[in-house]
Structures are given as structure tokens and as C-alpha cells.
Amino acid sequence: MEHIAKEGVDDILCAGDIVGYGPFPNEVIERLSRIEIISILGNHDRAVLSHDSSNMNIQAQDAIWWTIGDLKEEGKAYLARLSARRSFSWNGLRIGIYHGSPRNDDEYVPEESAGDELLEKARCDFLVLGHTHIPFVRSLDNGTIVNPGSIGQPRDGDPRASLTIYDHRLRRFEVKRLAYDIDAVAEAIKSSGLPSFLSMRLYSGI
């Protein structure tokens, strides 16, 4: 958040998975509640709300049930207010946010599969995706598809936090990577009772 403030960012978009991985779900939601942020539900957020983690691996299931037990009522209410997908106009552009894709909320879309048909289905100029936790910016004939990556659970082999900033004056997207205190988070994961696998993978970013 300090880096975003230094960059002079006006609006923050989140493509989901707010909770379900880390040891601070209440603190994360409390912080997001204090700022204006446009967010949608990720599959981990949905699993926490529905109490259904049946389509996840065992470590993810354990993390979901830990989060269900730890999350305060106001945190659950915050998640319940979020939509599965969002679209809106911004500076004359049509923006769409989907955790998976416009075809399926749980679809994994790698960069090489991000094509114009997704922009057409979402009816937007800029399409923001999540779910893979792998950042990319793909410019196409009809617009741009962006995945900002993940702040806390990257999957591209780079353990640093990932976010993407759009400069509307230069009309340019830039993926940013920020180092943070992984040791502190890993220790908090282990001491909380969450699966130790979630702490170890922070160091590899996969």
C-alpha cells in the first residue's frame, strides 16, 4: 500500500483470492475496508463463504477451513458483499474484472491463451484476470488483457509480490515486483497452524 501511494495510484482493482492462503485474513479485510478498492471474489473467497473446498488440493482445503474458523463476522460480511465479476467505465474505457475468465470463473487463462475472443465476450477494452497468480500484459487488436499476478502467492518462480500499474497518460501497463519480509509471513503461517507447505512455497514463488 505504501508503494501504491508513492506511485500516485487513483484506483485499485483486485481480481480475488483476498483470503484463503495467509495467516492474516481479518487484518487484510480490515485494511481493504478502510480504502476504496474495486474487488471481486476469487475461488478461495467463494470457498470460505460456501464452506465448500471439495475441488481443491488437501493443503488448500486445510487453509480454507482454517480461514473459516479464524475469520470474524465482519470479514465474512465483507466477502459476501463482493460480486463474482465486475464491469464499469473508467476514463472512457470499458473495464472488466474476472477471477478466471468471462467464460468460467474457475478457468485458468495463461498468457498464450488470452485472445480477442475474451475481450469480445466481456465487451471491454481492458480485461483484468486472476486465478493463475502469474502476471502478464497482452496487447491485442481489440484491447488489453492483464493478470497482475499475486501479492502473496506468486506462481511464476519469482517470490516477490506482484502488481500491475496502468499509466493512463502514457497508456502503458507495467508489472511491478516488490520484495517483502517473507521470513515474517512464513513464520506466522507456521505458528498459526496453517499447512507448512504454504510457508515454504513463498520462498520459491511456485
N, C-alpha and C positions, 0 to 999 in steps of 0.2 A: 504493500500500500504506500510505503514511503517512496518507492521508485516511481510508481504511477503518479503520485503527486508532483514529483520533480519533473516528470515528463509533461505536465500540464494537461493530462487527460481529462476530457469533459464527461465522457460516458463510459461505463464499464459494462461489458457483456460477459455472461458466464453460461457455458453450454452444459452445465450439470455436473453431477458427482461432487456435490458440496460436502457430503458426509459419506461414511461407509468404509473409509480407509484408515483415517488417522485418529489420534487419541484426544483431539480437541473439538469434537463436533459442536458442543454448546458455545465454546468461545468463537468458533468460526461463524456460526449463525448469528451470534450477538454482534459481531463486527459487521457482518453484511447487513444486518437490520439497521445499523446506525448510518449507513451510507446509501445513496441512491444507486442501485445496481439492477440491471435487467438480466434476470436469470430464468432458467428453465430447470426441470427435473432431469437428472441423469438416471440410469438404471439402478445405481446404488441407492439414490434417494428414494426411488419408487419402491425398491425392495424394503427399505426401512419403514415406509408408510404402509405397505401392504402386508408386511411380515411374511413375505414370500421370496426366499432366496434359492428356490429349488433349481434354477437354471445356472447357478454359479458354482465355481470350484469350492472345495472344502474350506480353504483359507478365507475366501471372500464370504462364504456363508457364516463362518465364525465371527468375522468382522461385522457383518450386518447385525447379527444377534447381540453382539457386544454393544453396538451403537444404539440399538433399540432399547436396551437396558439403561444406557447412560444418558440418552437424550431427554432433556426436560420438555415439559408440555408446550412451552412457548416455542421451542425449537421444532417440535412436531407440527405445531400450528403454522409456523413459517413455511415449512416444506409443503404443507397441504395447500397453501395459497398459490404455489407455483404451478404453471402450466407445463405440459409435456413439450410444447413448441411455441415459438413466438414469431410474429412478423410485425413490422412497423416501418414508417417512413422516417428518414433522417437525412437532413441536408439535401432533399430532393432525390434520395436513393431509397430503394426498397431493400430492407434488411430482413433476412430470415435466420432464425436460430433453431437448430435441431440437435439433439444429442447424438442420434445415429444418423438418419438421413430423412429426407421428405418421403421416402418410400416405407421406411420402417424405423421406429425409434431405437431399435436394437441392432441396426445394421452397421457393420464396420466398413468404413469407406477409406481405403488407403489413397494416397495422392494420385496414383496412376489410374484409379477408377473414378476419380472426381471429374465428371464431364458436364457438358452443357445441359444434358437432359435433367440433371438435378436442379440446375438453376431454373429451367423451364417448369419443372414440376412444382418448385417452391414459389415461382413467379416473383423472383427477387433479383437484384443486381449484385448484392453481396450475400453469400451464404456462409454461415458460421456453423461448423460441426464440432462434435466432441467424440467421446466414446473410445477412440483408439489411443488417446493420450500421446499421439505422435504429431508434432507440429508440421504444417506445410502451408504455403500460399500458392494457389494455382490460378493464373490468369487465363481466362477463356474468351471466346468470341463474344459471349453474352454477359460476361461479368466475372466475378472472382469468387473462388471457394477457399475458405480459410479454416484451418484447425489450429487453435492457439497452443495445443499441447496441454500439459498439466503442471499446475503449481507444485503439487506434492507427490505425484506418482507417474513420472515420465516413463515412456516405453521405447525411447529411441536410442538408448545407450548413453545418454548424457544425463547425469544425476542432478543437474541444476534445474531450478524452477523455470518453467517456460510460459511465456505470454506473448501475445502479438499486438502491436500498436499500429493503428492506421492514422497516417497524417493526411487530413483531408485537403490541406493546402497543396501538398506535393502529390496527392493521390497515390500514396505508396504505403504498402504494408511492410512491417519489419518484425521478424521473430526475435524476441529478446530472451537471453538466458541469464539467470541471476543465481549466484551462489548463496547458500544459506547454511545454518548450523545443523547439518544432518545428524551429527552425533547427539544433539539435544533431543531431536524428534525421535530418533531411533531408540534412545534410552526411555523416552516417555511411552513409546509403543510397547516396549518390553515390560516396563513396570506396571502398565495399565492392565495387562493380561491379554492384550490383542495377540494374534499369531506373530511369532518372531519373524516369520518369513516376510511380513510387511515392513519390518525394520531393515532386514538385510538387503532387500531389493532397492531400497533408497540409494544405496552406495553404487549400484550398477546402473540404475535407471532403466531396467528391463523387467 
